Amino acid sequence: MHTLQEIRRCLNDLATSARNDIEPIIQPTNPEGGYFGVPRAVLSYIDYLGALYRGYNGEQDRNGVRRIATSRKAEHFITEIMSQIDPVYGESGRLLYRMYRHGTVHLYRPNAMRRPDRRIIAWISYKGPREGLVSDGNITDVPARHCKPIRWSDEEDRLPVSINCLYDDLLSSIERYYGMIEVEINSGQNSRLQENFSNVVDALMEPDETDLTWRTNG
């Protein structure tokens, strides 16, 4: 079992890594850019945090690949931990993940989604405050709130994401997550969060099986 001090060090390293990776994408002095890169990076970090938060008990997919990180675990982290930073994640966190993570990682940009009633929600990624005005080049100056769906037209809604807020909330959620672990451990009772964290970190020390081969020099 990993100690509280080890967990603190690991999460400090994770936050430092996030700053080093994501701040250059945001480019604070540049009024544009980072619209897809920041959600891509932030939500990939949340994949890891979701695994730490929910744990790993040895489950594998049908091909024998270990399911340490899953979309479901990431969504739990967003809706249960990040919602403590901003309640909007409890309402729209799953939508955020499915639009902005899968789309930006696999297909360059966020996915549009269609409900069973055929209404569409698309994306609008912006640099700016939690509440402000957004535009997409055709429609301008629409009042928006980070991660809160807005009616965009008679046929379509949009999910606006402030890349600044998303990044800040990632860092805040790492601290909140650590605080929850600390409270559990200091209570003197068995800590589920400590156990989940330890199981994932230990599992990651073990290599995945592969049928690939390679050559080395010498």
N, C-alpha and C positions, 0 to 999 in steps of 0.2 A: 504494500500500500504506500502510495506516495504521500509524503508529509505536506503540511500546510506550507512550509517554507519552499519545498520543491515546486508545489503548485504555483505559489506566488512568483517564483523565478521563471517558470515556464510561461505564465500569462504575461509577465512583464516583457519577456522576449517576443511573445506574439504581438503585443501592442507596438513594440519598437519595429518589428518587421512590417507591420501594417503601415506605420508612419513612413518608413523608408520606401515601401512599395507604392503607396497610394498618393502621398502628397505630390510627388513629381507628376503624376497623371492629372491631378487637379489643377496644377499651375496657378496658384493663387493670384499672381499678377496678370494673368491672361484672362480676359473676360469670356473667352470661349474655350471649348475643348474639354475632353474628359467625360463626355456624356455617356459613352458606352463603356469606356475603360474603367471608370470608377465603380459602377455597379458590378461589372465583371469581377473586379478584384475583391470588393467588399463581400459579395455573396459567396465567393470561393472561400474566403476566411470563415464565413458563417457555416459553410459545409463542415469545416474542421471543428468549429465551436459546437455545432449541433451534435457531432459525434462525441465530443468530450462530455457534453451535458447529458446525453441520453445513454451513453455507454455502449459496450459491445460484449455480446455473450457467445461469440463464435458463429453467428449466422453467416450463411453463404448463399449465393444465388445458384441457379440450376447448373451453372458451368463450374461451380466450385470456387468462385471468386468471393473473397471475404467482403461482407457488406458492413464495413466499419462506418463509413459515411453514407447517408442516404438523404434523399430529398425530404422525407418525412421528419427525420431528426433535425435537419436545418430549419424546417418550418416550425417545429416545436421551439427552437431557440428564438426565432423571430417573434412568434406570437406570445411566448411566455417570459422571455428575458428582455428583448428589445421593447416590448410593450410597457415595461416598467420605466423605460426612458421616455417613450412617447406612446400613449395609448392607441394611436392610429395603427401601430403594427399589429395589435390584437385584432383589428377589424380587417385590415388589408394586407397583412403580412404574407399570407399564402399566395395571394394574387401577385404581390410584388415579386416573390421568389420565382413563381412559374413564368412570369413575363420577362423579368429582367435577368434572371440567372441563366435559364436554359437557352434563351434566345441569344444573349450576348456571348456566351461561351461557345455555342455550337454553330450559330448562324449570324454572327457579327452584331446583330442589333436585337432589341427586345421583341418578343412575340406579341402579336395581337391575339385576343381571345374572343370566342363567341359563346354566349350563354345558350341554354336550351330554347329560350324564347327568341333567339337569333339576334339579340342586341350585342353589338361589338364594343369591346374596350381596347383601345390602342395606348401607346406610350407617349409620354412627353418628358424628356429628361432635360433638366435646366440647372444652371448655376444661380444660386440665390438663396434668400431666407426661407424659413419654414412656411411663411405666408407671404405671398406677393403676386406679381403678374407674370403670366407666361404667354408664349406665342409659338406658332409652328411655321411661320413664314407666310401663311395664308390668313389665319385668324390671329389677331394680336391683342395683347393686354387683357387677357382673361384672368380674373381672380382665381387663385389656386392655393391649395395647402398641400404641403409635402405628404405624399402617399395617401391622399384622400381622393377617390374617384370624383370626377367632375363631368357634368353634362356638356358635351362639346358641340353636338348637333342633334338633329332629330333622329339620326341613325346611329350615332356613335358617342361613346364616353371616352375619357382619357384618364390614365393613372399618372399623375405628375410625380416625378421624383427629383428632389433637390440633391445633387451629388454631394454638396457640402454637408447637408444634414445627414445623409446616409453614412458618410465617413465619420462624422463626429459621433453619431449614435452607435456605430460599431465600437469605437474606443470606449464610450461610456458603458456599453453593454458588457465589455470584457471586465471592467471594474465591478459592475453590478453582479456579474456571475461569480467573480472571486469573492465578493462580500457574502453571497449566499453560501458558498462553500465554507468560508470562515465561520459563519454563524453556526452551521451544522456541526463542524468539528469542535468548536468551543463549547457547544452544548453538552459535550461529554457522551453523546449517544452515537450510535453507528451512523456514519454519513453516507447516504446514498450517492450524493454528488461526488464525494471523494472516491468512492468505489468506482463509479462510472468513469471518472477522469483517469484513474489508475489503470483500469482495464483497457482503455483505448490507447493510452501511452505505451503500455506494455505490448499490446498487440502490434502497434506500429514499429516496434523494435524487431519484429519477426518479418522476414522477407516473404513476398508473395510467390507462390509456385508458378512456374512458367514452362511452356514447351519450346521457348526460343533458345537458340544457341548463339554463341559469339566467339570471336577469336581475339586473342590479346597479343601484344608484341612480346617477344622474348620467350 
